Amino acid sequence: MALIPSFFDNRRGTIFDPFTWEPFKDFFPSSSLLSHDNSAFVSTRIDWKETPEAHVYKADLPGLKKEEVKVEIEDDRVLQISGERNVEKEDKNDTWHRVERSRGKFLRRFRLPENAKVDQVKASMENGVLTVTVPKEEVKKPDVKAIEISG
């Protein structure tokens, strides 16, 4: 029952103060407020939609510049989006009360469909939203030749 006393620890407030009480703090151990690294940045969510002309991937990357993001296509038709959000410089005079924004490296990979034109991929970034457009090849329908039935 070691968790119960920590709920009443003065460093995190009390259960009676909803603005400072952090009931799940002990489930995510860290040695200090700034040392734990949210390096997964797993929360980098990416939407993937298919239009008649292309596959479109959109990623929310607030606060990142296009120079901090890399878009690559590997030989085996894999779209890779990666980057890094650096940790803010720490000033000795600053007192941090909460650190919730993700920081560190992130990487997402998607196997592209067979109809993707991997040599014509385009990427753009505007207002913290990365858009990767992968044009589609027109799928050829097989030619159907009618055969006359004799007999």
N, C-alpha and C positions, 0 to 999 in steps of 0.2 A: 504494500500500500504506500510505496514511496511517492507516488504521484499526488496523493491527497495533500501532504504538507506543502508541496510546491504550488498548489493553487492559492495558498494564502501567503506566499512569499512576497515580501514588500517590493522586490525588484520589478515585479510584473503587475502590481496592483492587486485587487481582490475581486472576488466574484461579485461584489456589490458595486464595483466601478466598471460598467460595461465598456468604457473607452480604453481601459488599460489591461483588462483581464484577457489573457491568452490561454484558453484551456488546452490547446493542442501543442503548445510550445515545447513540452517535454517529449513529444513524439517525433520531433525533428531536431535531433541534437546538433549543436554547433558550439565551437569553443568561444566564439565571440560574434557579435552582430555583423561585422564586416568580413569575417574570415570564411563563412560558409559561402560556397560558390554555387549559384543556380546555373551551373555550366550547362546543364541539359538544355536550357532555353527551349525545352521540349514544347513549351507552350506556343512555339512558332506554328501557328495553324495555317494550313494551306488549303484553299478551295481549288477544286479541279472540275471544270465543266467542259462539255463537248458541244461545239456548235457544228452546223453543217460544214463549215470551212476549216475549223481548227480545234485543238485542245488548248484550253486556257487555264493557267495556274496563277492564282493570286495569293500573295503572302503579306500579312500585316507585319511590318518591321519598323515600328515607330522609333524615331530617334536615330536611325541608321542612315548613313549616306551610301550612295550607290558604290562608292569606292570600298566600302566595308562589306560588300556582298559579292559572292561569286556564283555565277551560273555556268554549269558545264554539262556537256553531253559525253558520256563515256562510250567506248566502242560498242558495247553490247546494248545500246539503246536505252541507257539509263540517264534520266535528267537528275542532276545533283544541284541543290541550292544550299549554299553554306555561307557562313559569315561569323562575325564576332562583335559583341557589344562589350566595350571595355569598361572596367570598373572606374567609377568617378574618383578623381584624385582626393585623397584624404588629407584634410588639414588638421593639425594637432589641436586647433582651437574649436573645431566643430564638435558638436554633440549630436550623434545620430540617435533618433528615437525609433525609427522603423526603416527597414530595407526590404522592399517587396518587389521592386522591378527586377526582371530577369537580366542577367549579365553572363558573359562567357560565350563559348562557341556554340553554334547550332549547325545541324546538318540534316537535310531531308533528301530522300532519294525516291524516284518514281520510275518504274519500268514503262517506257513509252510503248504505245500500241503499234502494231505492225503497219498501220496506215500513216504513221507520222513521218513528215519530211524533216529529218533531223538536220539537213544541211540548210534549212531556211528558218531556224528558230530565231525569234526576236524577244528581247527583254527590255522593259522600261520600268522606271521607278518614279512615282509621283506621290507627294504627301505621305511618305512612309509606306506606300503600298507597291510591292514588286509585282509586275505582271509579266508572265512568260507565255508567249504565244507560239504554239507548235502547229504549223499548217498541216493539213491532212492531204494525202494523195487521194485522188478519185479512185474509188474501187471499181474496177472494170467488171461489168457483168459478163458472164460467159456467153459467147455467141451460141445461139440455139438454132440449129438447122433442122427443119422438119424433114423427116424421112417418109417417103411414100411407101405404104404397105401394099405389097402385091399379093395377089391370090384370089 
